[in-house]
Amino acid sequence: MEWSAQHDIRSRSPAARAFCRAMLPRVSRTFALNIRILPPPLRDVVLEAYLFCRIADTVEDSPHLPAAEKPGRLEAYGRLFPLAPDWEGRVTEWAAGFRDLAGAGPDHELCRHALAVFRAFAVEPARLRAPVAECVRDMAFGMREFAARRAASPLGRLQLDDVADLEHYCDVVAGTVGVMLVRLFAATSSRLDAARARRMRELAVRFGLAMQLVNILKDVADDSGRGVCYVPRTLAARYRLDPAAILDPRHRDAAWAVVRDLATRAAQGLDAAVAFTLLIPRRDWRLRLFCLWPLFLAARTLARVVHDERVFVPGARPRIDRHEVRRCLGETTLAAFSDSAIRWLYDRRRPALQAG
C-alpha cells in the first residue's frame, strides 16, 4: 500500500474506532459489557470481529431482505476477507445494498456503515487481522449454504435434517469464533504455550456448540415464527414429533423431550467450555473472565430453559434478570484466579442443567 493511502486510512481510523465503540452497545449490551475486560490490543480487534460477525448474522436473519438475495449477499461479504488493495471500494459497494433500510434498526445501520468497521480493522496488526478474516470468511460462506437451502425450500423455511447438520450449523456460526479467539489469545499472550493452545482449539468447537445450542433453545419459539427450525428432523422424529408442531400444546410432552435432549448436549458442551477456560493461564485473568462470564450466563439461561414453559411462547423467551447477571459476574470474577474455585462454582450449577 502506498504511503499516502496508508496515512489516509490511519488518519480516519480514530473516528472509525469511535463508531465501533458507540455501535456495540446498540447491537449487544451483553457483549459490550463482556468486551471491556479484555486487555489492549485484543479489546478493539475482538470488538471489530464481533461487529463483522453481527453483520453476517443480520444478513442471515433480516426480515427486510428477500430470501433469494441472502446467499449472494453473504458470499459477496465473505469475499471481502482478507482485505484486498481495493477493499474500500468493494466494501462501499456492498454496504450500498442497505441504503434503503434506513429505518430497519441498529443492525441494519451497522451494515450500512460497514466501511467504518473495515477502516478500524485495517490498521490492526497483520497477526491479529488474519484470524479474524479467516473466521468471518468461513462464517459468511457457511451461512450462505444455509441461506441457499432456505431460499430453495418450497415453503421458504429452513429445516435442519439431523444432529450432524445441527452441529455443522453451530460450527459455522459459533465454532469458527472459538477457534479465532484461541488464535488471538495465543498471538497476544506470552504465557499461553503451543500445547495449551492446541488443546483449546480442540475444545473451542464444543464451546461454540454449547453457546449456540443455548441460543437455539431460548429462541425456539421466535425462530419457529420466522420460518426457521434448528431442531433436527430426525431428532424430533425420535420423540414422534414433527418439528413444525413443536409449539403445539397438544404435543407438549414430545416437545419437552426434544428440548431436554438438546439441553443435555448443550450442558456437555458447557463442560468442555469449562475445560477450555481452565487451560488459560491464571495470570491471564482477563482472558479467563472474558470466557467465564458468557459461560456461566449461558449455564444460568439453560437452567431456566429446561424448566420454563415460556420456551414455547413466542416473544416470551426464558431469560435471567439483571440482578442475576450482576451476581453471576461477581461470583466468576472472584473465582477467576483459582481453578478449584471455578470447578466448585460450576459443579454447583451443573445439577440445575439436568432436565428431569
Phi and psi in degrees as a GROMACS rama.xvg file:
@    title "Ramachandran Plot"
@    xaxis  label "Phi"
@    yaxis  label "Psi"
@TYPE xy
-64.3109  152.674  GLU-2
-59.4981  -42.4505  TRP-3
-63.5106  -40.1649  SER-4
-67.7419  -42.409  ALA-5
-63.2078  -42.7965  GLN-6
-63.8415  -37.5575  HIS-7
-64.0069  -42.0098  ASP-8
-65.1812  -43.6219  ILE-9
-65.6581  -34.3408  ARG-10
-68.3447  -25.396  SER-11
-95.8748  -8.5766  ARG-12
-67.0866  -34.6015  SER-13
-59.8457  -42.71  PRO-14
-66.143  -38.2723  ALA-15
-65.6357  -41.3778  ALA-16
-66.681  -37.7166  ARG-17
-62.0502  -39.1173  ALA-18
-61.0966  -45.2465  PHE-19
-60.7062  -45.2131  CYS-20
-66.1588  -35.8973  ARG-21
-74.2681  -32.9409  ALA-22
-75.282  -32.3501  MET-23
-53.6175  -53.7616  LEU-24
-65.1446  -17.4443  PRO-25
-76.9872  -26.4677  ARG-26
-105.632  -16.8231  VAL-27
-163.351  99.946  SER-28
-67.9488  -33.9147  ARG-29
-65.3237  -47.9759  THR-30
-69.5393  -31.427  PHE-31
-61.7686  -35.1098  ALA-32
-70.5229  -42.9666  LEU-33
-68.6444  -38.7706  ASN-34
-71.4321  -20.8593  ILE-35
-64.4721  -20.2764  ARG-36
-78.2375  -18.0248  ILE-37
-71.6832  145.92  LEU-38
-81.0359  155.669  PRO-39
-70.7274  150.09  PRO-40
-87.8052  5.81443  PRO-41
-63.9112  -35.5986  LEU-42
-55.472  -50.0408  ARG-43
-73.3573  -39.1318  ASP-44
-70.068  -35.0594  VAL-45
-70.5333  -35.6437  VAL-46
-58.805  -48.0476  LEU-47
-64.4347  -38.9302  GLU-48
-61.9357  -42.4781  ALA-49
-61.4677  -44.8413  TYR-50
-64.2107  -37.1937  LEU-51
-60.5029  -44.9984  PHE-52
-65.8514  -36.0903  CYS-53
-64.8694  -35.6394  ARG-54
-62.3106  -46.9554  ILE-55
-61.3476  -41.6402  ALA-56
-63.0377  -37.2292  ASP-57
-64.5535  -42.9184  THR-58
-60.6623  -43.8011  VAL-59
-63.252  -42.3555  GLU-60
-95.997  -14.5038  ASP-61
-59.3426  126.574  SER-62
-79.0747  -6.77752  PRO-63
-92.6076  -6.59784  HIS-64
-108.621  133.453  LEU-65
-59.4981  138.523  PRO-66
-57.22  -35.1018  ALA-67
-67.3734  -22.6333  ALA-68
-85.5155  -22.2792  GLU-69
-63.3037  -44.198  LYS-70
-56.8356  -43.4298  PRO-71
-65.9179  -40.1473  GLY-72
-65.2107  -40.0832  ARG-73
-67.9176  -40.286  LEU-74
-63.675  -44.2494  GLU-75
-62.956  -37.4982  ALA-76
-65.0879  -45.7313  TYR-77
-59.6829  -32.4526  GLY-78
-76.6276  -3.9239  ARG-79
-77.6411  -8.13169  LEU-80
-118.434  141.127  PHE-81
-68.2886  168.89  PRO-82
-63.9078  127.483  LEU-83
-96.2369  167.083  ALA-84
-55.4069  -30.4507  PRO-85
-102.027  29.7868  ASP-86
-61.6215  -34.7571  TRP-87
-62.4044  -45.2343  GLU-88
-65.3254  -39.6038  GLY-89
-68.2451  -40.5234  ARG-90
-65.9457  -42.8049  VAL-91
-58.7911  -44.0186  THR-92
-64.212  -42.5014  GLU-93
-64.7095  -44.8316  TRP-94
-67.4401  -23.6583  ALA-95
-61.5475  -20.8028  ALA-96
-68.1829  -8.81401  GLY-97
-107.79  7.75599  PHE-98
-61.4796  -33.4865  ARG-99
-86.6801  5.16425  ASP-100
-111.368  40.5606  LEU-101
-62.5663  -29.9297  ALA-102
-101.954  18.8143  GLY-103
-90.7673  4.41273  ALA-104
109.055  172.2  GLY-105
-64.5942  -31.359  PRO-106
-62.2766  -42.4567  ASP-107
-73.7572  -31.124  HIS-108
-62.3253  -40.2033  GLU-109
-59.4192  -43.0543  LEU-110
-63.6599  -40.7526  CYS-111
-62.6482  -33.016  ARG-112
-106.113  30.6834  HIS-113
-56.7362  -29.9956  ALA-114
-57.9698  -35.3335  LEU-115
-64.5633  -39.3292  ALA-116
-66.1896  -41.8464  VAL-117
-64.7832  -37.6236  PHE-118
-66.122  -38.6524  ARG-119
-66.4897  -40.3318  ALA-120
-68.9651  -33.7288  PHE-121
-63.3163  -23.4886  ALA-122
-97.047  3.09802  VAL-123
-71.6322  154.427  GLU-124
-58.1477  144.128  PRO-125
-58.0579  -35.5626  ALA-126
-66.4744  -21.6375  ARG-127
-95.2371  -27.4272  LEU-128
-68.8335  -37.1547  ARG-129
-59.6231  -49.2163  ALA-130
-62.4014  -36.6791  PRO-131
-66.9184  -46.6442  VAL-132
-60.3156  -42.4941  ALA-133
-66.168  -41.4991  GLU-134
-61.3748  -51.1161  CYS-135
-67.5904  -38.2194  VAL-136
-62.1172  -47.9415  ARG-137
-63.9409  -39.4319  ASP-138
-63.686  -47.9628  MET-139
-62.6341  -42.8659  ALA-140
-67.9002  -37.2661  PHE-141
-66.0072  -42.6421  GLY-142
-63.1038  -35.0637  MET-143
-56.5339  -41.0628  ARG-144
-58.7484  -46.6265  GLU-145
-73.3597  -34.7799  PHE-146
-64.478  -37.5531  ALA-147
-66.7502  -37.2588  ALA-148
-63.8994  -41.4504  ARG-149
-67.0453  -41.7956  ARG-150
-63.2267  -31.5709  ALA-151
-84.4009  -11.4897  ALA-152
-69.536  134.355  SER-153
-57.8037  -31.9139  PRO-154
-97.2374  1.15761  LEU-155
68.4764  26.6006  GLY-156
-113.538  148.421  ARG-157
-98.6327  122.595  LEU-158
-128.535  121.455  GLN-159
-77.2799  148.331  LEU-160
-86.3602  -52.676  ASP-161
-146.432  -177.618  ASP-162
-63.8332  -36.3509  VAL-163
-62.6799  -37.6645  ALA-164
-64.2405  -42.9377  ASP-165
-62.2421  -45.3628  LEU-166
-64.8494  -35.5082  GLU-167
-64.2336  -43.3606  HIS-168
-61.6844  -45.729  TYR-169
-62.5409  -35.7513  CYS-170
-65.4574  -40.501  ASP-171
-62.5365  -46.9551  VAL-172
-93.804  -15.1749  VAL-173
-134.501  -40.0549  ALA-174
-60.8186  -37.2717  GLY-175
-59.8405  -37.0812  THR-176
-67.908  -41.612  VAL-177
-60.0467  -44.8287  GLY-178
-64.36  -41.0123  VAL-179
-58.7402  -44.8975  MET-180
-63.2389  -39.6208  LEU-181
-60.0508  -44.0809  VAL-182
-64.4812  -38.6404  ARG-183
-69.022  -41.4219  LEU-184
-60.5936  -46.023  PHE-185
-64.9956  -31.4821  ALA-186
-75.9393  -18.137  ALA-187
-117.891  -8.44356  THR-188
-111.231  124.671  SER-189
-78.1958  -11.4884  SER-190
-97.481  -13.1563  ARG-191
-89.5489  100.195  LEU-192
-78.7867  171.167  ASP-193
-63.1204  -37.6328  ALA-194
-64.924  -43.6445  ALA-195
-64.5743  -44.6006  ARG-196
-62.0382  -38.9718  ALA-197
-63.1476  -44.4748  ARG-198
-66.5227  -37.2474  ARG-199
-63.9453  -37.86  MET-200
-63.8105  -34.9113  ARG-201
-66.4782  -35.1878  GLU-202
-85.3569  -19.0284  LEU-203
-60.3783  -37.1758  ALA-204
-65.4068  -39.9119  VAL-205
-71.7869  -34.1049  ARG-206
-59.8431  -49.77  PHE-207
-62.0711  -39.3613  GLY-208
-58.6346  -45.0114  LEU-209
-61.3423  -47.3541  ALA-210
-63.7674  -40.0301  MET-211
-72.4804  -36.647  GLN-212
-63.2905  -38.6888  LEU-213
-62.1908  -43.591  VAL-214
-61.1248  -43.1898  ASN-215
-62.5309  -42.2637  ILE-216
-67.915  -44.4151  LEU-217
-72.2304  -21.0538  LYS-218
-104.673  11.0087  ASP-219
-58.7804  -37.3323  VAL-220
-71.2658  -45.2769  ALA-221
-66.0803  -38.9385  ASP-222
-62.9167  -41.1431  ASP-223
-61.0772  -36.8654  SER-224
-68.8199  -23.9313  GLY-225
-101.59  12.4417  ARG-226
87.0202  26.8569  GLY-227
-129.583  132.479  VAL-228
-131.724  109.805  CYS-229
-89.685  -2.93261  TYR-230
-74.8542  117.003  VAL-231
-61.3435  142.172  PRO-232
-59.6952  -44.1639  ARG-233
-69.8558  -32.0713  THR-234
-67.5626  -44.1187  LEU-235
-62.6473  -39.4401  ALA-236
-62.8178  -30.1366  ALA-237
-58.5777  -29.8011  ARG-238
-107.612  20.2289  TYR-239
57.5176  46.1011  ARG-240
-126.724  135.117  LEU-241
-82.5209  123.878  ASP-242
-52.9918  -31.2674  PRO-243
-68.1795  -15.1799  ALA-244
-104.641  16.7101  ALA-245
-64.5624  -23.732  ILE-246
-94.3304  -4.92011  LEU-247
-72.2708  118.262  ASP-248
-56.1516  -24.6214  PRO-249
-69.0297  -16.5252  ARG-250
-117.362  29.5634  HIS-251
-64.2779  -38.6918  ARG-252
-62.5317  -43.4767  ASP-253
-67.4484  -38.3432  ALA-254
-63.2105  -42.3565  ALA-255
-61.8834  -38.6914  TRP-256
-62.239  -40.1692  ALA-257
-66.4348  -46.7116  VAL-258
-59.0756  -42.4296  VAL-259
-71.294  -31.3952  ARG-260
-62.6223  -48.5859  ASP-261
-66.5821  -34.8082  LEU-262
-64.6045  -37.5587  ALA-263
-61.7813  -42.0345  THR-264
-65.1748  -39.278  ARG-265
-63.9218  -42.0194  ALA-266
-63.2468  -38.6916  ALA-267
-64.3885  -35.7536  GLN-268
-66.7171  -37.0609  GLY-269
-65.8412  -32.6047  LEU-270
-58.5542  -43.7642  ASP-271
-65.9734  -34.5027  ALA-272
-64.1709  -36.6998  ALA-273
-65.0374  -44.7088  VAL-274
-61.354  -39.6858  ALA-275
-57.2466  -49.0666  PHE-276
-67.2635  -36.5412  THR-277
-68.9706  -16.7909  LEU-278
-76.7628  -16.1127  LEU-279
-74.2789  126.329  ILE-280
-53.6158  141.89  PRO-281
-60.3853  -30.9423  ARG-282
-70.0216  -18.8286  ARG-283
-89.478  55.1164  ASP-284
-65.0085  -27.4176  TRP-285
-66.3042  -39.8784  ARG-286
-66.6297  -39.3657  LEU-287
-59.872  -48.0231  ARG-288
-63.7535  -36.378  LEU-289
-58.7278  -31.287  PHE-290
-89.5113  -37.5792  CYS-291
-65.741  -41.9074  LEU-292
-59.4344  -55.0111  TRP-293
-65.8709  -31.8718  PRO-294
-61.3592  -51.357  LEU-295
-73.6787  -31.3558  PHE-296
-65.3141  -38.5963  LEU-297
-65.416  -39.7095  ALA-298
-62.394  -42.6065  ALA-299
-66.3853  -39.2692  ARG-300
-64.5321  -43.0017  THR-301
-62.2752  -38.7536  LEU-302
-61.5661  -33.1136  ALA-303
-71.8477  -43.9891  ARG-304
-57.4525  -44.0137  VAL-305
-75.7992  -2.83137  VAL-306
-131.231  9.70054  HIS-307
-120.955  117.723  ASP-308
-60.8676  -20.6043  GLU-309
-65.067  -12.575  ARG-310
-59.5812  -22.9009  VAL-311
-102.554  11.7003  PHE-312
-113.852  114.013  VAL-313
-56.4946  134.968  PRO-314
80.7991  0.406083  GLY-315
-126.663  40.5342  ALA-316
-57.8962  143.615  ARG-317
-64.2851  137.157  PRO-318
-150.458  161.322  ARG-319
-99.0448  145.408  ILE-320
-83.9609  174.202  ASP-321
-63.0382  -37.1484  ARG-322
-60.6662  -42.9943  HIS-323
-68.4339  -35.3881  GLU-324
-61.8237  -47.6444  VAL-325
-61.612  -40.9178  ARG-326
-63.7336  -41.8925  ARG-327
-61.9092  -45.6273  CYS-328
-64.2258  -38.8663  LEU-329
-65.3319  -46.2927  GLY-330
-61.5229  -46.1648  GLU-331
-70.8185  -31.5653  THR-332
-63.9284  -42.3814  THR-333
-65.92  -30.684  LEU-334
-88.881  -10.0771  ALA-335
-58.8444  -32.4518  ALA-336
-81.3337  -9.55432  PHE-337
-122.521  120.7  SER-338
-60.4115  -44.0911  ASP-339
-66.3162  -36.1186  SER-340
-67.1655  -39.4517  ALA-341
-63.7618  -45.1499  ILE-342
-61.8116  -43.4327  ARG-343
-61.882  -44.4944  TRP-344
-63.9231  -41.7215  LEU-345
-70.561  -39.9001  TYR-346
-62.2739  -30.3092  ASP-347
-67.8285  -33.8154  ARG-348
-81.0709  -31.9413  ARG-349
-56.3766  -42.0544  ARG-350
-60.08  -29.717  PRO-351
-69.5035  -15.2804  ALA-352
-84.9115  -11.9747  LEU-353
-71.1282  134.203  GLN-354
-97.3845  16.9257  ALA-355
